[in-house]
């Protein structure tokens, strides 16, 4: 019902014949992160004190921004999430383009995420080979970070500054 009234969005699980033992359940997102406050009964101070909750709010916020951008794209992108069955690898969002290329996205509530923040994207690149187009670690800091030639860290603010 919440999906039908545009409160909840179900992001399907990504699947590929190059990856084994993936979780097939969809990931649930609130359409608008502002809905979290009344639903959880928290204010901004409570969110800032709880690192896990802050991460979930930022994840929901970035998802809302990307959803709007992807709807306008000519590349016919399809949005997924990826998690393997044993929990070793998880990629927050996987964008599959119409030509089969894949962009992996991690979202971090960190101003300067280290190399560890990109480890699941590196795993995805290795698993997909040439189908892996790029990896992005969105973070709360002010500067881009280069993890490899195909994986970068970008401030969340680039979602409003890139044409």
PyMOL commands that set and color helices and strands:
alter all, ss='L'
color gray80, all
select helices_A, chain A and resi 35-40+44-49+51-71+115-131+158-161
alter helices_A, ss='H'
color red, helices_A
select strands_A, chain A and resi 8-11+27-30+78-83+90-96+102-107+132-139+145-146+151-155
alter strands_A, ss='S'
color yellow, strands_A
deselect
rebuild
show_as cartoon
